[in-house]
């Protein structure tokens, strides 16, 4: 990640994976059973970690770190939901 820009990198990762998780959730709800959400759960966890390191910095990095932590925590929960929906759709087939 970028040195000294941990809040920005956490925010960018959170935004990108918010879009990806929405796509994966849509695929899981339509019954396609997208199971690769388990792989993509690792990147939001890294975004949470960089968000916490941004809290030690001051100013806008701290604010972006807080927003990044919230986005990445939401992305982690959605990834878990996608995994469960994928498993349920595979089990019903």
N, C-alpha and C positions, 0 to 999 in steps of 0.2 A: 504494500500500500504506500501511499504518498507520505513522506515524512513531514510532520507538522500540519498535514491536511487530513487528519483522521476523521474529523467531523464531516468534511465534504465527501470523502470516500465512503463513509458509512451511509450518508444520505443518497449517494448515487447508486450504491448496491441495493439499498432499500427500494428505490424507485424502479430500477430495472427488474428486480425480482417481484415487485408488486404486479407488474404487467405480466411477467411469465407465470406467476401463480394464478392470475385470473384466467389465462389461457388454459393452464393445466386443470383448473377447477371446472372450467366449461367443458373440457374434454371428458373429465371424470363424470360429470353430471349427465352428459349425453349417452353414457354407457360404454364409451370406448375403453375405459379402464386404464388410464395412463398411470403406470406404476413408477415412473422415473422421478417422482417427487422426492423420493428418498435420497437420491443423489444430490438434488438441488437444495436440500435442507442444510448442507454444510456451508454454503456461501452466506446465507443470512446469519448463521451463527458467527461467522467471521466478521460480518457487518456489526453485530452486537458487540463483539470484542473491540473493534476499532472505535465504535461509539463510546464505549466506556473509557478508552484511552483519550478520547477527545474531551471528556469531562474534566480532565486534568488541565487542559489548555483553557485559556480565557476567551472572552469575547464571542464572536460569531461561531467559532469552532465548537464551543460548548453548546450553543443553541442547535447547531446542525447535528451535533452528536446526540442530543436528546431526541430530536426528530428521527434520526437514523436508527436509534435504539427502538423507538416505538414502531417504525415501519418494519424493521427486521424481526421484531418479536411477533408482529402480526403475520409476516411472511412465514415464519417458522410454524405458527399455528395452522395457517392455510396449507402448508406443505404436509403437515401431519394429517389434516382432513383429506387431502388428495390421496395420500397413501391408503388411508382407511377406505375411502370410496373406491379406489382401484382394487383393493383386496376384496371388498364386498362384491364388486361387479364380476371379478374373476371367479369368486366362489359360487355365484348364482348361475354361472354358465355351465 
